[in-house]
Every structure is written in structure tokens, then in C-alpha cells.
Amino acid sequence: MGMTISGTVEPGFELVKAAFERNFAEHGDIGAAVAVYRDGRPVVDLWGGSADPAAGRPWERDTMTLVYSATKGVLATAAHLLVERGQLDLDAPVTRYWPEFAAAGKGEIPVRWLLSHQAGLAALDKPVPLDAALSWDPMVEALAAQRPEWQPGTAHGYHGRTFGWLVGEVIRRISGRTPGRFVADEIAGPLGVEFFIGLPEAERGRVARLNYAPKLDPSAVSIEDVPEELRTIAAAMQDPESLMNRAFQVTDPADPDFNSLAVQSAEIPSSNGIGTARGLARLYAALIGEVDGIRLLSPSTLADAVREQAVGIDRVVMMPSRIASGYMLSSGGLELGGPGSFGHPGRGGSLAFADPARALSFAYVPNYIIEGALDPRGSGLVAALNQALDQAG
């Protein structure tokens, strides 16, 4: 049976719609949305499938979904808005804004290293109970006391969970507002973007239910069967004490239930942003140009925000990456748009980015969470978008 896709596609972008339909027909998508802005206006705005198969709830125009680490790009934008206003200096020490952070020899770490995953604070010696972490302060206190895993500034390693509390606390200290409140007041509200870090209860009925693809059990794989170039990664996956595993075990239990009201309504600014593809595409469009008269950052603030800060093998995920100040850059392991693109992927498939050279922004948000590298959905949409633009010349 054919999947009903709703929404609009401007002439010249039909290939994106075809790729979106293929995601349902061939790649298991359950419910999803994709949006593209070009020159500050929407040219693709599509959605389809089921928001909650068990409840028989279709994905509607205003359905939102949790986008995991795609949230980090929104949090980074909030930090750069404070830079734009002269309230945050990324090259000042974190302690200027958060004095307690000086513990364990961290007095010299600049804010920029928090944004670029160079602070060495990807893991905690002792995980924080989840309930306490959701209340904010206990996690922030644990991070302020934590000794770095490596000499800060000498390497980068993905702060998969801790990034949100680290950058979020700097925003809170400067603005007097939680990061979710700041995003709502200063970005989402004025720009008409549907995106929440800390879901208001009134919005709960519009949120899609996350469905998880079967996960590969790393312990079921024999290291001898793994290609030689991947063996160190496989070994790290199997070692509970590896930095790769500890970085995602900063709470107890380690993996919160992201479908639960408690987790969705708390602020976990690295991981629990909830919104629409349309909203994310609009936000990135407003970073690189005007959208309905609003531009979030000046060209000079943006240029500094997206300048490469770290490149090479990531200490945590053990793959090559390129990182700016809070945004990811295109690299061998991450296909964004053309050169100069910046944005952020999220666990399980979501992706949002801007491509300034082509005045383009893109967002894809699914509720079918596929772990690991074999997920062709977002990359297929980006390839179709590139093809459409090439054909248009």
C-alpha cells in the first residue's frame, strides 16, 4: 500500500519528495518530515506516515518529534546569540561566568572548548542519578567538580551528553534563564520556530512516539570477525570502561526513556530537543540570511561560530570529525551540504544544517530510530537535494 505524503514541494525539488517516499517504501520509515529553505523561504515542506503506530495516530502538519543531538545545533545558536549581544566571549575562561568550574585544574578552559568538544569532560567518574540530573543542578555540580579525561585543548572527543549541561549552564549564568527558556524567548518565539528544550505539557499530544530499530549487541561480535581497521572501535564498544561507553553513561540509568513525560519535559540540551523539520530548517535559514525580516547572527559572528576548531580522530567515537564552535562540519563521516555547510545530526537519523554558499537549509526528522552507520535516509534526501540543484543549474 502506498504511503500518503502531505505538504508542498516547489517545482525543481520533486527529487526530494521522491527520496522521501523511498524512505518509507525501502528504508523502514514509520513517520517523518523533511523541510528545505532556499533564499530565506520554504521550498520543501513534507510529512507523512505515523506519529504513533500503536495508537493509530497519523503524522500531521504540526507533529513534533525528539531529535536527540540535532538539539546541540540549537543550543549552540543560543550561545552565539549571547556572543552577538556582547554578553559572552568564547575565548574567555568558563570561570568568568561560572566560577565553580575552576575545580580540578579547569580554571583556564575557554568557553569555546566546551562548544568544540575539547574540554575533556565527556564522561563523569560517578554517574548522576537520572532524577537528579533532570533537575539540572546536580549534573552541573558534578561537571564543575570533574577532572578532565585529557589535557583540555589537545584533543577533541564528542561530549554526547555532557555538552548540553556545560554549554547550557554558561547560558544560564549569563542570561539568568534556563537554556530551554532562553531558546523559547529569544529564538523560537521571535522566529516562529517550533522547537522546545523542555516540552510544555500542553504540547505533549503533538509529539511523535519514538520507535527503535533492533540494536546490534556489540558483545555478540567476535573481535576476530571484525575488519582490522575497525577492531579498536569494536573493542571500545565491548569495554564497559571505555571512554566511548562512559560518555553515554553519565546518568544512572544510562539511557533515559526518551518517550517519557519526565524526560521530555526536563531540559537535556544535548539530547532532548523536540520540534518540527520546518522549525529546524527555518532556524538554520535565519543563521545564514533573513527569514521574514529576521536574521539571528551577523555575518561576522556566524563566520566565527562556524570556523573549524578541531579536526581528526574523535577521542570518544574514534572516528574522524570536523568541529566548529558547537556545530559539526562536513567530513568523511558526515555528509552535510556543500563546502562550508554546518549543522548537527542526531542519534537515530535526524539531521539539520545550513549551506551558506547555496543559501540553503535542510532538516529531516524521523521517529524510527536507526542506530549505527547503515542509515541511508538522511543522506538519500541530501543527495536528492544536491541532484535537484545541479539539474536546475
C-alpha positions as CSV (number, residue, x, y, z in Angstrom):
1,M,0.0,0.0,0.0
2,G,1.3,3.5,-0.8
3,M,2.3,5.9,1.8
4,T,0.4,9.2,1.9
5,I,2.8,12.1,1.8
6,S,1.4,15.6,2.6
7,G,2.8,19.1,2.2
8,T,4.3,21.2,-0.5
9,V,7.3,21.0,-3.0
10,E,8.2,23.8,-5.2
11,P,8.9,23.0,-8.9
12,G,12.5,21.8,-9.3
13,F,12.6,20.0,-5.9
14,E,10.5,16.9,-6.9
15,L,13.5,14.6,-6.4
16,V,13.4,15.4,-2.7
17,K,9.8,14.2,-2.5
18,A,10.7,11.0,-4.4
19,A,13.6,10.3,-2.0
20,F,11.3,11.0,1.0
21,E,8.8,8.5,-0.4
22,R,11.6,5.9,-0.9
23,N,12.5,6.2,2.8
24,F,9.1,4.8,3.6
25,A,9.0,2.2,0.8
26,E,12.5,0.9,1.2
27,H,14.2,2.1,4.4
28,G,11.5,1.4,7.0
29,D,10.5,5.0,7.9
30,I,7.4,5.0,10.2
31,G,6.7,8.7,10.5
32,A,8.9,11.6,9.4
33,A,9.2,15.1,8.0
34,V,11.6,16.9,5.7
35,A,12.0,20.7,5.0
36,V,14.2,22.8,2.9
37,Y,14.6,26.6,2.8
38,R,16.3,28.4,-0.1
39,D,17.0,32.1,-0.1
40,G,15.1,32.5,3.2
41,R,11.8,30.8,2.1
42,P,10.5,27.3,2.3
43,V,10.7,25.3,-0.9
44,V,10.1,21.8,0.6
45,D,7.8,21.1,3.5
46,L,6.7,17.4,3.6
47,W,5.5,15.0,6.2
48,G,4.0,11.5,6.2
49,G,3.5,8.2,7.9
50,S,2.5,7.5,11.5
51,A,3.3,9.6,14.6
52,D,2.4,6.6,16.8
53,P,1.6,3.3,15.1
54,A,0.3,1.7,18.3
55,A,-2.2,4.5,18.8
56,G,-3.0,4.8,15.1
57,R,-2.1,8.4,15.2
58,P,-1.0,9.9,11.8
59,W,1.9,12.3,11.4
60,E,0.2,15.7,10.9
61,R,1.5,19.1,9.7
62,D,2.2,20.1,13.3
63,T,3.6,16.8,14.6
64,M,6.9,17.2,16.5
65,T,9.5,14.7,17.3
66,L,12.5,14.3,19.6
67,V,15.7,14.9,17.6
68,Y,18.5,13.8,20.0
69,S,21.8,15.6,19.2
70,A,20.3,17.8,16.5
71,T,19.4,19.7,19.7
72,K,23.1,20.7,20.0
73,G,22.9,23.0,17.0
74,V,20.0,24.9,18.6
75,L,21.9,25.2,21.9
76,A,25.0,26.4,20.1
77,T,22.9,29.0,18.3
78,A,21.7,30.3,21.7
79,A,25.3,30.7,22.8
80,H,26.2,32.6,19.7
81,L,23.3,34.9,20.2
82,L,24.9,35.9,23.5
83,V,28.1,36.4,21.6
84,E,26.3,38.6,19.1
85,R,24.9,40.7,22.0
86,G,28.4,41.2,23.6
87,Q,27.4,39.2,26.7
88,L,29.6,36.1,26.0
89,D,33.3,36.0,25.0
90,L,34.0,32.5,23.7
91,D,37.7,32.9,24.3
92,A,37.3,34.0,28.0
93,P,37.7,31.3,30.6
94,V,34.5,29.5,31.6
95,T,35.1,30.6,35.2
96,R,34.3,34.2,34.2
97,Y,30.7,33.1,34.0
98,W,30.7,30.0,36.2
99,P,33.3,30.4,39.0
100,E,32.8,26.9,40.5
101,F,34.0,25.4,37.2
102,A,37.6,26.2,38.2
103,A,37.8,23.0,40.4
104,A,40.2,20.1,39.4
105,G,42.5,22.4,37.4
106,K,39.9,23.7,34.9
107,G,40.4,27.4,35.5
108,E,42.0,28.2,32.1
109,I,39.5,26.3,29.9
110,P,37.8,28.8,27.5
111,V,34.1,28.6,26.7
112,R,35.0,27.8,23.1
113,W,36.4,24.4,24.2
114,L,33.1,23.5,25.7
115,L,31.4,24.2,22.3
116,S,34.1,22.3,20.3
117,H,34.2,19.2,22.5
118,Q,37.9,19.9,23.6
119,A,37.3,20.3,27.3
120,G,37.9,16.7,28.2
121,L,34.6,16.5,30.1
122,A,32.8,13.9,28.0
123,A,32.4,11.5,31.0
124,L,31.9,11.5,34.8
125,D,33.8,9.5,37.4
126,K,30.5,8.8,39.0
127,P,27.2,8.9,37.1
128,V,24.4,11.2,38.5
129,P,21.1,9.5,39.3
130,L,18.7,10.3,36.5
131,D,16.1,12.1,38.6
132,A,18.7,14.4,40.0
133,A,20.2,15.0,36.5
134,L,16.8,16.0,35.2
135,S,16.6,18.7,37.9
136,W,19.7,20.3,36.4
137,D,21.8,21.4,39.4
138,P,23.3,18.0,40.5
139,M,24.6,17.4,37.0
140,V,26.1,20.8,36.7
141,E,27.8,20.5,40.1
142,A,29.2,17.1,39.1
143,L,30.7,18.6,35.9
144,A,32.1,21.6,37.8
145,A,33.9,19.2,40.1
146,Q,35.0,16.7,37.4
147,R,38.7,16.3,36.4
148,P,39.2,16.3,32.6
149,E,39.9,13.0,30.8
150,W,42.6,14.5,28.7
151,Q,44.7,17.7,28.6
152,P,42.0,20.2,27.5
153,G,42.7,21.8,24.1
154,T,45.0,19.0,22.9
155,A,42.3,16.7,21.5
156,H,38.5,16.6,20.8
157,G,36.1,13.9,21.9
158,Y,32.3,14.0,21.5
159,H,30.6,15.3,24.7
160,G,27.5,13.4,23.6
161,R,25.5,14.0,26.8
162,T,27.6,16.5,28.9
163,F,27.7,19.2,26.1
164,G,24.1,20.3,26.9
165,W,24.7,20.9,30.6
166,L,28.1,22.5,30.1
167,V,27.0,25.0,27.4
168,G,23.6,25.3,29.0
169,E,25.0,26.4,32.3
170,V,27.1,29.1,30.7
171,I,23.9,30.4,29.0
172,R,22.0,30.2,32.3
173,R,24.7,32.0,34.3
174,I,24.8,34.9,31.7
175,S,21.1,35.2,30.9
176,G,19.5,34.2,34.2
177,R,17.3,31.8,32.3
178,T,17.5,28.1,31.7
179,P,18.7,27.2,28.2
180,G,15.2,26.0,27.2
181,R,13.6,29.2,28.4
182,F,16.2,31.3,26.6
183,V,15.7,29.4,23.3
184,A,11.9,29.8,23.7
185,D,12.2,33.6,24.4
186,E,15.0,34.6,22.1
187,I,14.9,32.2,19.1
188,A,11.8,30.0,18.8
189,G,9.3,32.7,19.8
190,P,10.5,35.7,17.7
191,L,11.3,33.5,14.6
192,G,8.1,31.4,14.8
193,V,10.1,28.2,15.1
194,E,8.5,25.1,16.7
195,F,11.3,23.7,18.9
196,F,11.4,23.1,22.6
197,I,14.2,22.1,25.0
198,G,11.9,21.1,27.9
199,L,8.5,20.3,26.5
200,P,5.5,22.3,27.8
201,E,2.8,19.8,28.9
202,A,0.3,21.5,26.6
203,E,2.4,20.4,23.6
204,R,2.7,16.7,24.6
205,G,-0.2,15.5,22.4
206,R,1.6,16.6,19.2
207,V,4.8,14.6,19.9
208,A,5.5,11.5,17.9
209,R,6.4,8.3,19.7
210,L,10.0,7.1,19.0
211,N,10.3,3.6,17.7
212,Y,13.6,1.8,17.8
213,A,15.2,-0.5,15.2
214,P,16.7,-3.7,16.7
215,K,20.1,-2.8,18.1
216,L,23.2,-4.8,17.4
217,D,24.7,-6.3,20.6
218,P,28.4,-5.5,20.5
219,S,29.2,-8.3,22.9
220,A,27.8,-10.8,20.3
221,V,30.5,-9.9,17.8
222,S,33.9,-11.7,17.9
223,I,36.8,-9.2,17.5
224,E,38.5,-11.6,15.1
225,D,35.5,-11.3,12.7
226,V,35.8,-7.5,12.6
227,P,37.8,-5.9,9.7
228,E,41.2,-4.9,11.1
229,E,40.7,-1.2,10.7
230,L,37.6,-1.3,12.9
231,R,38.9,-3.5,15.7
232,T,39.9,-0.8,18.1
233,I,36.4,0.6,17.8
234,A,34.8,-2.8,18.3
235,A,36.9,-3.4,21.3
236,A,35.9,0.0,22.8
237,M,32.2,-0.8,22.2
238,Q,32.7,-4.1,24.2
239,D,34.6,-2.5,27.1
240,P,32.2,-1.0,29.7
241,E,35.1,1.2,31.0
242,S,36.0,2.7,27.6
243,L,35.5,6.4,27.1
244,M,33.2,5.6,24.2
245,N,30.8,3.9,26.7
246,R,31.4,6.1,29.7
247,A,30.5,9.2,27.7
248,F,26.9,7.9,27.3
249,Q,26.7,6.7,30.9
250,V,26.7,10.0,32.8
251,T,23.3,9.3,34.3
252,D,22.0,6.2,36.2
253,P,20.2,4.6,34.4
254,A,22.5,5.5,31.5
255,D,19.8,5.6,28.7
256,P,16.7,7.6,29.8
257,D,13.3,6.7,28.3
258,F,13.1,9.5,25.8
259,N,9.4,8.7,25.3
260,S,8.6,9.5,28.9
261,L,7.0,12.8,30.0
262,A,9.7,13.2,32.7
263,V,12.5,13.1,30.2
264,Q,10.7,15.2,27.5
265,S,9.7,18.0,29.9
266,A,13.1,18.3,31.6
267,E,16.0,20.2,29.9
268,I,18.7,17.9,28.5
269,P,20.0,20.4,26.0
270,S,22.4,17.9,24.3
271,S,19.7,15.4,23.6
272,N,16.0,16.1,24.1
273,G,15.0,18.9,21.8
274,I,11.6,18.4,20.3
275,G,10.4,20.1,17.2
276,T,9.5,20.0,13.5
277,A,11.7,19.7,10.4
278,R,10.1,23.0,9.3
279,G,11.2,24.7,12.5
280,L,14.8,23.5,12.3
281,A,15.2,24.4,8.6
282,R,13.8,27.8,9.4
283,L,16.2,28.3,12.3
284,Y,19.3,27.4,10.1
285,A,17.9,29.6,7.3
286,A,17.8,32.6,9.7
287,L,21.5,31.9,10.6
288,I,22.7,32.5,7.0
289,G,20.3,35.1,5.8
290,E,17.0,36.9,6.5
291,V,13.8,35.0,7.1
292,D,10.7,37.2,7.2
293,G,13.0,40.1,8.2
294,I,14.8,38.3,11.0
295,R,18.5,37.3,10.9
296,L,19.8,35.6,14.1
297,L,23.5,36.4,13.8
298,S,25.6,39.0,11.9
299,P,27.9,37.6,9.2
300,S,31.0,38.2,11.4
301,T,29.5,36.3,14.4
302,L,28.4,33.5,12.2
303,A,31.9,33.3,10.5
304,D,33.5,32.9,13.9
305,A,30.8,30.3,15.0
306,V,31.4,28.0,12.0
307,R,35.2,28.3,11.8
308,E,36.9,24.8,12.2
309,Q,38.2,24.3,15.8
310,A,39.1,20.7,15.8
311,V,39.7,18.0,13.2
312,G,40.9,14.4,13.2
313,I,40.1,11.3,15.2
314,D,37.5,11.9,17.9
315,R,38.6,10.5,21.3
316,V,35.1,9.3,22.2
317,V,33.6,7.9,19.0
318,M,37.0,7.1,17.5
319,M,36.0,8.3,14.0
320,P,37.3,11.3,12.1
321,S,35.3,14.5,12.6
322,R,35.5,18.3,12.0
323,I,34.0,20.5,14.6
324,A,33.3,24.3,14.8
325,S,32.0,26.1,17.9
326,G,29.0,23.9,18.6
327,Y,28.2,22.9,15.1
328,M,29.5,19.9,13.1
329,L,31.2,20.5,9.7
330,S,31.1,18.2,6.7
331,S,33.7,15.5,6.9
332,G,34.2,12.0,5.5
333,G,31.9,10.6,8.2
334,L,29.2,13.3,8.0
335,E,27.6,14.4,4.7
336,L,26.0,17.8,5.0
337,G,25.6,20.1,2.1
338,G,28.4,21.6,0.0
339,P,31.7,23.1,1.3
340,G,31.1,25.5,4.2
341,S,28.0,23.6,5.4
342,F,27.4,23.4,9.2
343,G,24.8,21.8,11.4
344,H,24.2,18.7,13.5
345,P,23.0,15.2,13.2
346,G,21.1,13.4,15.9
347,R,21.1,9.8,17.1
348,G,18.9,7.5,15.0
349,G,18.6,9.6,11.9
350,S,17.7,13.3,12.4
351,L,19.8,15.9,10.6
352,A,19.7,19.7,10.2
353,F,22.2,22.0,8.5
354,A,22.8,25.2,6.6
355,D,24.7,25.5,3.4
356,P,25.6,29.3,3.2
357,A,27.2,29.1,-0.3
358,R,23.9,27.9,-1.8
359,A,21.6,29.9,0.6
360,L,20.1,26.6,1.6
361,S,19.0,24.9,4.8
362,F,17.7,21.4,5.4
363,A,16.1,19.4,8.1
364,Y,14.9,15.8,8.4
365,V,13.2,14.4,11.5
366,P,12.1,10.7,11.8
367,N,10.5,8.8,14.7
368,Y,12.1,5.5,13.6
369,I,15.5,5.4,15.4
370,I,18.2,3.5,13.5
371,E,21.5,3.2,15.3
372,G,24.8,2.8,13.5
373,A,26.2,3.8,10.2
374,L,23.8,1.9,7.9
375,D,21.1,4.6,7.7
376,P,20.6,5.8,4.2
377,R,17.6,8.1,4.9
378,G,19.1,11.5,5.6
379,S,21.9,11.0,3.2
380,G,19.5,10.0,0.5
381,L,17.5,13.1,0.9
382,V,20.6,15.3,0.8
383,A,21.8,13.5,-2.3
384,A,18.4,14.1,-3.9
385,L,18.5,17.8,-3.0
386,N,22.0,18.1,-4.4
387,Q,20.9,16.4,-7.6
388,A,17.8,18.8,-7.9
389,L,20.0,21.8,-7.5
390,D,22.6,20.5,-10.1
391,Q,19.8,19.9,-12.6
392,A,18.5,23.4,-12.0
393,G,22.0,24.7,-12.7
